[in-house]
């Protein structure tokens, strides 16, 4: 019951990020999309390979939020992140970004609290509603056996709108 409630709450949060809005963000976003939804795969040490739902919302040209719920290898990972974006000159649709946010890993009869950092590339395919992301996602695990996990990477494939 507890896991179902968590999934419900997180699904609602992700949907809130994805509600299309014809606002200032739509008009001024330097990105060729404002919202995207799809799947993310994260891989590396400590938690193994995880996959699940992912969504992103641009508030304006450079500020965005991303949320995900990932499953695999006996863990469920829930995260919400802030991201700062910048354009790459002469590379249409390609942006660099860095960000941070909290994460919670549930599994093996414990809950780990993570402080996540990320740095990566965000590409929106021209004239196709496809957004592809590749990033480095190190984590500071601040509970139980406090640790720093640098070997985490992610890739996301999302429908952009």
N, C-alpha and C positions, 0 to 999 in steps of 0.2 A: 504494500500500500504506500509506503514512504517513497519508494522509487517512482511509482506512477505519479504521485503528486509533484515530485521534483521535475519529471519529464513534462508534465502539464504546464507548470509555471514557466519553465524554460522555453517551451514552445510558444507560449503567449508573448514572452519577451522578444523572441526572434521575430515573430509576426509583427510586433510593433515597429521593429526596425525596418520592416519590408513594406509597410503600407505606403503605396505611392502617394506622393503629395506634389501638387503643382505649386510649389512655393519658391521662395528665393533660392533655395538650394538647387532646384531644378534649373532655374534660369542662370545661376552664376557658377555652377559647378564646372571646374576646368576638366573634370572627368567627363567621359562620354556616357556615363550612367550615374544614377543616384542610388539605386538599390540593386542588390544582387542576392540570389539565394541558390544554394546547391549543396555540394558535398565537399568535405575536406578529409584528407588522409594525412595523418601525422605519424612519423616514424622516428626511431632512434632508441637510445638506451633508456633504462628505468621502467617505462610503461609499455614498451614494445610498440607494435603498430596499432593505431586507432583510426577509426573511420566513422563519419556521421554527418549530421546536418550543420550547415554553416550559412550565415547571412551577414551582409554588410550594408551600411547606410552612410552616405556622405551628407554631412550637415552643411558644408560649404565646399569651396574649392580644395581645401587642404585638410580638413578635419573629418574623420570618419569613426564609426564604431563598428565593431565586428563581434558576433556572438556565435558560439558553437557548442554542440553537445556531441561528444565522440565516444564510441564504444569499442572494446576489444581487449583481449588478453586479461580478462577478469577485472577490468577497470572501466569506469565511466568518468569521463573528463568533461567538466562544464567550465566555460570561460566567457568573459566579456572583456573587450579590449578597446582602448583608445588608440587611434593611428593618425600620424601626421604624414601627409603625402607631398611629393614634389615631382614636377615634370622632368623628363629626361629629354634634353634638346635633340631635335632631329629624329625622334623615335615616337611617332604618332601612336597614341593609345597606351604607351608604356610609362608607368610611374614607379618611383622608388618610394618606400615608406619605412618608418620605424614606429614602434609603439610599445605599450605596456598594459598590463591588466592583471586582475586576480584570476586564479583558476582553482578548481576543487576536483580532486581525484578521489572517487569512491571505489573501494574494492579491497579484497583481502581483509575484511572486517576492520577497516580503518578508513579515515578520511584524511587526505593530505591537502594542505593549503599551499598553493603555489603563487609566487610572484613571477609573472611571465614577461619577458621582453621579446620583441620580434623585429626583424629587419628583412625586407624582401622587395620583390618586384611584383607589380600588379599590371596585367595587360588586358585591355579590352579589345577584342577583335573587331576591326572596322566592318560596319554594315552587317554584323552577325551578333545576336544577343548572347555572346559568350565572353566570360571573364575568366582568366587563368591567373593563378597566383602561385609563386614559389617563395618560401621564406625560411629563415633560420629562427628557431623558437626556443632559446635556452630558458631554463626554469630554475628559480630558487625555491627549493622545497623547505618550508619554514616550520613544519611539524614533524613529529616523530624523529626520525634520523635526519636532522637538518643536513641539506646537501645542495650542491649546485650541479645541474645537469646541462652541460653545454651541447651535447650530441642529440639535439631534437630538430627535425626539419619537417616542413609541411608543404602540401600542394593542395590547391582548391580549384574546382571546376564549378562555375556558377552561371545561372541564367541571369543576365543583366537587363534591368529595365529602369 
